[in-house]
Amino acid sequence: MKAVLNSLRRFSLTGVVVLVALWAGYRLWDYYMDAPWTRDGHVRADVVPIAPDVSGFVIEVLVRDNQQVQRGDVLFRIDRARYDIALKQAEAVLLGKRAMLDQANADLKRYSALTPGVVVSTQRMDQVIAIQGSAQAAHDQAVADLGLAKLNLERSEVHASVNGVVTNMELRPGTYLTPGKGVMALLDSDTLRVEGYFEETKLPRIHPGDAVNVRLLGSNHMLPGRVESVAAGIEDRDRSNGATLLANVNPTFNWVRLAQRVPVRIALDSTGRNELVAGATATVEVLGSAPREVRNDAQDKPKTSQRLACLAVQAALGPSSLCN
């Protein structure tokens, strides 16, 4: 009878171990193959190139590299002397054009108010009207030139267009700048986000609004967030346009097909945003509707399975020192 019980115990233990191994294998397969997590995540942000709209020598730089700035802060100033002179010239020209317009308006009014008995040739009347029109056009042009001169003077001060951090800044006073040439980068801190590149096989388990945990490389601190959107498309590298604008499809086919990576945009909560550095690597796990703690490492899954196997052994044979 004792031998039968021992045999049943061994068979029971073997069955339990097999079931635990199957369950652990299923969980491992689900975690590594189907669960929506990836180590291929990156912190991203919009970058605004800072470039002057007018040319001239830099006379003052008011920021330093990696400095936090707010929208509207002055970053640097360009020599204003040339633009002050241009503004005064435009004002003087406008005064002259306005005097000519006043004279032309007065002539037109005078000729138009002549009594019916006074004979004025049609040619003369047309000349008066043409002179008044030319004076009006010249005046309008002078007004536009004055507005441009004021704008150029204002643009000699370059302001931050967004809230962010100035980076890669090597600008120094005395540097001559030309319009449109970037001199520094402004990282828009309001657009800091994480983009996780998930395999296409995991997309069915990712939905906008799902809770997300993000762990930066080298940090154990979890950053909470939400799935904001999934990319609508990625580049098809097996197809291009031929010389005749017809589809040129790669004729070769690899039997081993790797899942494509699709960007998923993650909006982070306000907590922990100061830790973010654009370009940094991150691990992203989509928690879905049933939030769960992100493990510090994927190796936690095998450890959990080993613990469950030990518990099964204890249930069949009693306490064991192997599970301590």
C-alpha positions in Angstrom: 0.0 0.0 0.0 2.9 2.3 0.8 4.5 1.6 -2.6 1.2 2.5 -4.3 1.0 5.8 -2.4 4.6 6.6 -3.3 3.9 5.9 -7.0 0.8 8.0 -6.9 2.7 10.8 -5.3 5.4 10.6 -7.9 2.9 10.6 -10.7 1.1 13.5 -9.1 4.3 15.5 -8.7 5.3 14.8 -12.3 1.8 15.9 -13.5 1.9 19.1 -11.5 5.4 19.9 -12.7 4.4 19.3 -16.3 1.3 21.5 -15.9 3.3 24.3 -14.2 5.9 24.0 -17.0 3.2 24.3 -19.7 1.6 27.2 -17.9 4.9 29.0 -17.5 5.8 28.3 -21.1 2.5 29.8 -22.2 3.0 32.9 -20.0 6.6 33.3 -21.3 5.4 32.9 -24.9 2.7 35.5 -24.3 5.0 37.9 -22.6 7.8 37.8 -25.2 5.7 37.4 -28.3 2.3 39.0 -27.8 2.4 41.3 -24.7 2.5 45.0 -25.7 5.9 46.0 -24.4 9.1 47.0 -26.1 12.6 48.2 -25.2 12.8 50.1 -28.4 11.4 53.4 -27.1 12.8 56.9 -27.4 12.1 60.2 -25.9 11.3 62.8 -28.5 10.5 66.5 -28.7 9.9 69.1 -31.4 13.0 71.2 -32.2 12.7 74.8 -33.4 15.7 76.1 -35.3 16.5 79.7 -34.2 17.5 81.9 -37.1 17.4 85.7 -37.6 15.1 87.4 -40.0 17.5 90.3 -40.6 21.2 90.4 -41.2 23.8 92.2 -39.0 26.4 91.8 -36.3 25.3 90.3 -33.0 25.8 92.8 -30.2 24.3 90.9 -27.2 23.6 87.3 -26.4 21.2 86.9 -23.4 21.1 83.1 -23.0 23.6 80.4 -22.4 23.7 76.8 -23.6 21.1 74.4 -22.1 19.2 77.3 -20.5 15.4 77.1 -19.9 13.5 79.9 -21.6 9.9 81.0 -21.9 8.0 82.0 -25.0 8.8 85.6 -25.8 12.1 85.8 -24.0 14.8 87.7 -25.9 17.6 85.3 -27.0 20.0 87.7 -28.7 20.1 91.2 -30.3 21.5 92.3 -33.7 23.0 95.8 -34.3 20.0 98.2 -34.6 21.9 101.2 -36.0 21.2 100.4 -39.7 17.6 99.7 -39.1 17.1 102.9 -37.0 18.4 104.9 -40.0 16.2 103.0 -42.4 13.1 103.7 -40.2 13.9 107.5 -40.1 14.3 107.5 -43.9 11.0 105.7 -44.4 9.3 108.3 -42.1 10.8 111.2 -44.0 9.7 109.7 -47.4 6.2 109.2 -46.0 6.0 112.8 -45.0 6.9 113.9 -48.5 4.5 111.5 -50.2 1.7 112.7 -47.8 2.3 116.3 -48.8 2.2 115.4 -52.5 -1.1 113.5 -51.9 -2.6 116.4 -50.0 -1.7 118.7 -52.9 -3.2 116.3 -55.5 -6.4 115.9 -53.5 -6.7 119.7 -53.2 -6.3 120.1 -57.0 -8.8 117.4 -57.7 -11.3 118.9 -55.3 -10.8 122.4 -56.8 -11.3 121.2 -60.4 -14.3 119.2 -59.4 -15.9 122.2 -57.7 -15.7 124.5 -60.6 -18.9 126.2 -61.7 -20.7 124.8 -64.8 -19.8 128.0 -66.7 -16.0 127.4 -66.4 -14.7 125.4 -69.2 -12.2 122.7 -68.3 -10.8 120.5 -71.0 -11.3 116.7 -70.6 -7.6 116.2 -71.0 -6.8 118.5 -68.1 -9.4 116.8 -65.9 -7.9 113.4 -66.8 -4.4 114.7 -65.9 -5.6 115.9 -62.5 -7.3 112.6 -61.7 -4.1 110.7 -62.8 -1.9 112.9 -60.7 -4.1 112.3 -57.7 -4.0 108.5 -58.3 -0.2 108.4 -58.6 0.1 110.5 -55.4 -2.2 108.1 -53.6 -0.2 105.0 -54.8 3.1 106.6 -53.8 1.7 107.4 -50.4 0.5 103.8 -49.9 3.9 102.6 -51.0 5.6 104.8 -48.4 3.3 103.5 -45.7 4.2 100.0 -46.6 8.0 100.8 -46.6 7.6 102.4 -43.2 5.9 99.2 -41.9 8.7 97.1 -43.3 11.3 99.4 -41.6 9.5 99.0 -38.3 9.3 95.3 -38.7 13.0 95.0 -39.5 13.8 97.0 -36.4 11.7 94.8 -34.3 13.2 91.6 -35.8 16.7 92.8 -34.7 15.7 91.2 -31.4 15.2 87.5 -31.7 12.7 86.0 -29.3 11.9 82.4 -28.2 8.9 81.2 -30.1 8.1 78.3 -27.6 8.8 77.3 -24.1 11.9 75.1 -24.0 15.6 74.7 -23.6 18.3 76.3 -25.7 20.8 73.8 -26.8 23.8 73.4 -29.0 24.4 77.2 -28.8 27.7 78.6 -29.8 26.7 82.1 -30.7 28.9 84.9 -29.6 28.8 88.7 -29.8 30.4 90.0 -33.0 29.2 87.2 -35.2 27.7 88.4 -38.4 24.4 86.7 -39.2 22.5 86.3 -42.4 18.7 85.9 -42.6 17.4 82.3 -42.4 20.6 80.7 -41.2 20.1 78.7 -38.0 22.4 79.6 -35.1 20.9 77.5 -32.2 18.3 74.9 -31.4 15.3 75.4 -29.1 13.9 72.2 -27.7 10.1 72.6 -27.2 9.6 71.2 -23.7 5.8 71.3 -24.1 6.1 68.5 -26.8 8.3 66.1 -24.8 6.9 62.6 -25.3 7.9 59.0 -25.7 7.5 57.0 -28.9 7.6 53.3 -28.6 8.3 51.2 -31.7 6.1 48.1 -31.3 6.0 45.1 -33.6 3.0 45.0 -35.8 1.9 41.7 -34.2 1.4 43.5 -30.9 -0.8 46.4 -32.2 -4.2 44.6 -31.7 -3.5 44.9 -27.9 -2.7 48.6 -28.1 -5.5 51.3 -28.1 -5.5 55.1 -27.7 -6.1 55.9 -24.0 -4.4 52.8 -22.6 -2.3 53.3 -19.6 1.4 53.1 -20.1 4.5 52.8 -17.9 7.8 54.1 -19.2 11.2 53.3 -17.7 14.2 55.2 -18.9 17.4 53.3 -19.5 19.5 53.3 -16.4 16.6 54.3 -14.1 14.2 52.3 -12.0 11.7 55.1 -11.8 8.4 54.5 -13.7 6.9 57.4 -15.6 3.1 57.1 -16.1 1.5 58.0 -19.4 -1.2 57.2 -21.9 -1.3 56.0 -25.5 -2.0 59.1 -27.6 -2.0 57.6 -31.0 -0.7 54.9 -33.3 1.1 55.8 -36.5 -1.2 55.6 -39.6 1.5 54.1 -41.8 5.2 53.3 -42.2 7.5 53.2 -45.2 7.2 50.2 -47.6 10.8 49.4 -48.4 9.9 46.6 -50.8 8.2 49.1 -53.2 9.3 52.2 -55.1 8.3 54.2 -58.2 9.9 53.3 -61.4 11.1 55.6 -64.2 7.6 55.3 -65.7 5.9 56.1 -62.3 4.7 52.5 -62.2 5.1 50.4 -59.0 8.6 48.8 -58.8 8.2 45.9 -56.3 11.2 44.0 -55.0 10.9 40.5 -56.6 12.8 38.7 -53.8 11.0 37.3 -50.8 12.6 36.3 -47.5 11.2 33.2 -46.0 11.9 34.6 -42.5 9.8 37.6 -42.2 10.5 40.0 -39.4 7.6 42.0 -37.9 7.6 45.6 -38.9 8.0 48.2 -36.2 5.2 50.8 -35.9 5.6 54.0 -33.9 3.2 54.5 -31.0 3.0 58.0 -29.5 2.9 58.1 -25.7 1.8 61.3 -23.8 3.4 61.5 -20.4 1.9 62.8 -17.2 3.4 65.9 -15.7 5.2 64.0 -13.0 8.8 63.2 -13.9 9.0 65.2 -17.1 12.1 67.0 -15.9 14.0 63.7 -16.1 13.4 63.5 -19.8 16.3 64.0 -22.3 15.3 64.0 -26.0 16.8 61.0 -27.7 17.1 58.9 -24.6 16.2 55.2 -24.7 13.2 53.9 -22.8 11.3 50.7 -22.1 7.6 51.0 -22.8 4.8 48.7 -21.5 1.2 49.2 -22.4 -0.9 48.3 -19.4 -4.3 48.4 -21.1 -7.5 48.5 -19.0 -6.0 46.3 -16.3 -3.0 48.2 -15.0 -0.1 46.1 -13.6 3.3 47.0 -12.4 6.1 47.1 -14.9 8.9 44.7 -14.0 12.4 46.2 -13.8 13.6 43.5 -16.1 12.1 40.9 -18.4 13.9 38.2 -16.3 11.2 38.7 -13.6 8.9 36.5 -15.6 11.0 33.3 -15.5 11.6 33.9 -11.7 7.8 34.0 -11.1 7.4 30.7 -13.0 10.2 29.1 -10.9 8.5 30.2 -7.7 5.2 28.7 -8.9 7.0 25.4 -9.7 8.5 25.4 -6.2 5.1 25.9 -4.6 3.7 22.9 -6.6 6.6 20.8 -5.3 5.8 21.9 -1.7 2.1 20.9 -2.2 3.1 17.4 -3.3 6.1 16.6 -1.1 5.9 19.1 1.7 8.3 21.9 2.6 11.6 22.0 0.6 14.7 24.0 1.1 15.0 24.4 -2.6 12.2 27.0 -2.6 13.7 29.2 0.2 
